[in-house]
């Protein structure tokens, strides 16, 4: 996903409709939190509890009405975007995979990509990734910060378009 933090720390997603949101995961996260409230305390228990939703979500990858995944499936090309953007006011372009998404604390609402993009721009990708790994390692059962894996693979790139850094 590409993100364009502008002058006033605005974060504008460049992708279309559901590609910038994570609706396919919302039901699983709700059920994950239900499991925690019901007393489940291990990732293994919680994964089993939400497995049906995760499997259903997997079948929606690279399908009409589903979501795009760059995973080698020939259908993923239908989810690629290309073209030109207006660079006026754009200082930084941040490209990240979902493994760099800052997790939302249990019981809190997702605040969008700002919680990921702005810290990357302010402190740098390596420092941000180090902080994220520390958070993930401190919550290996995925209870304080509900997520499906302790840690996911992380890829990111920051492109500065102006000399003011």
N, C-alpha and C positions, 0 to 999 in steps of 0.2 A: 504494500500500500504506500502511496505517496502522500506526504503531508506538507503543507506550505505555511509555516508560521510567519505571520506578517509583522509589520512594525509594532503594533500594539499587543503583541503576544496572542494574536488571534491564530487559531489553527483551523485551516480549511482543508477538508479531505478532497482529494482530486478524483476519487473514484465515484461511481454511480450507485445509487440506491442501496441495496442490501450488501454490496461489497464492502462498505465502510462500517457497517454495523455487524453485530454478531448474533443475529436473531436465532440462528440454529442452535446456539449454545444456551440461550436464556432459560428454556424449560429444564434443561439438565442442571443448570446452576440452582434454579429454584428447588428442584428435587434434592440436590446435594445438600442445600441448607436445611431442608426438611429432615434429611437423614441425621444431620448433626443435632438438630433440635430433638430428634427421637432418641439420641444417646449414642449414635455411631461415632467412634473415635479413631478409626483407622481408614486410611485411603483405600485399602482392599475392600472393606465393608461398603464404603461409599461408592466405589466403582461398580460393585455388584448391584447396588441399589439403583444406579442410574444407567446401567448397561443397555437396557432396552432403548432409551432415548439416544444414547451415543451411537448405537448400531443404526437406528433409523436416520440419524443425522448423516452418518457416513454414506448412506445410499443416496443422499441428496447432493453429494460432491459432483461438481461439473455437470449438473443437469439443469434444464429449464426450471425456473422457480427455486433452484437450489443456490449453491455458492461455488465460487471458483477455488480450485486448489491446483497449484503448479506441482503436479506429482508424476508427470510422465504420461498421464492419460491424454490421448489425442484430443478429447473433448475440452481440455483446459484451454486450448487456443481460442475458444469462443468467449472466454472470460478475460482475455488480454485487452488492455487499452493502449491506445497510441494516439499521437497527435501533438498539438502544440498547446502551450499554456501562455497566458499573458504574464510576463515576469514583473510587471509594474508592482513595486512594493514588496516583492518576494525577496527575502534575504537568505533563506535557508530552505533546502529541500531535504526532507528526512524520509528515507525508505527503510522500512522495517518489516520483519516477519512477525507473526503472532507470538513467537517465543519471547519477544521483547516487550510485549504488552504488560504494563504494570498491573498487578492483580488488585482487585477490589476487596477491601476488608469485609469479613462476614457481617451481614446486616446492613451494609452501606450500598447505596445506589451507584451504578457505574457512572463515572464522570466524563466518559468519552476519552478520546485519544490525547487530550491535553495533558493528562497525568503521565503519559509516556513521552510525548514529543517535547514539551517544554523543558523537562529536566535533561533530556538528551542534548538539547541546544545549549542550555545553561552550563552544564558540567562536563559535557563530552560523552561520547558513546561508551568508551571503556569504563569511566567512573560510574555511569548509569548501570551498565551491565554488571559491574562488581556489586553495586548496591542491590540490584535485583537478585543476583545469586545469593547474597547474604540473607535476604528476606526468604527466598525459597529454601535455603538450607536451615533456616530457623523455624520453618513450618513444614517439615517433611511429610506430615500426614494430611496436609492441605486443609486444615481446619480453620485457622485464623484468616487465611486468604484462600477461599474456595477456588480450586482449579483441578483439572483432571490428572495432571502429572506434577510430580515434585518440581521438575524443571523441563522445559522444552528447548529444542535447538533454537539458537539465536543467530540471526543474520541482520545486519543493518548497515546503512551508509548515510553519511551526512555530507551534503554538498552546499558549501557556502557560495552564494552568488554575488555577494558584495564584500568589500574589503573591511567593513566594520564588523568586527567579531567580538 
